[in-house]
Amino acid sequence: MAGLFEGSFVSEFQALSQLIRTEEEHVDTSNVSKPTPASIGPKELLNVKVPAPKARKDPKAIWDISEVGDWVEDDVDDGRAVPEYEFMYKQAVGSADVYLGMSGKDESSGSCEDLVMKISLPAVNTMAELDLEVKSSYIKLNATAYKLSVYLPHTVMEERGSAKWDATKKTLTVTLPIVREGELWSAGATQWRTQWRRGGGNPVIPSCAPTQMMYSAEASTTRCFIHPV
């Protein structure tokens, strides 16, 4: 009796094994993708914040952009034009310079005492439209039709400067003494503002030294040179 049960159990087990093996052989594995390196890890990407790359610094730059002063702001374009302008250098010379050249002065900007800036303003109708601000390192001009903010090529003595308006040529001429190395002059803490009064006349420069340049008694003439800046 026991042998009968054992034989029946063995035959059923063999039949079940054969059935499982047959089903595995008929499974279609052609559409099953094989594992790749990309299948390792979570299927959804993690929201990781990546820091922005730092801007490269120019090794030839004298100042870093964060060190440059913002006293001349980047004005938003409001439709006003930037006027044409040019820089010149003025030099005081005497008879010894003209005929003998004893002082050693030449035509370079290093031998000139004054920086002259000429600004062409053909659309200006009245002097009341002009508002000029001068500091030791830059000039700002505002008018009805123009706007100008420009750095100067040299440090200047703004308190001893002068400005002249030519109504015929519609040109503003600003003359500023140049600060040279070794000169005992503090040229960074003060500013002067020139404004024109309605009705014409020369510009009023409040709390400033006389606008006439203080040359030596020997000086008899001036020379002007145009240099690229």
Secondary structure, DSSP 8 states (H G I E B T S, - for coil): -HHHHHHHHHHHHHHHHHHHHHHHHT---TT-----GGGSS-SS--------------TT-SS-GGGS--SS------S-B--EEEEEEEEEEEHIIIII-TT---SSGGG--EEEEEEE-TT---GGG-EEEE-SSEEEEE-SSBEEEEE-SS-B-GGG-EEEEETTTTEEEEEEEB--TT-----SS--EEEE--TT--S-B-TT---SS----TTEEEEEEE----
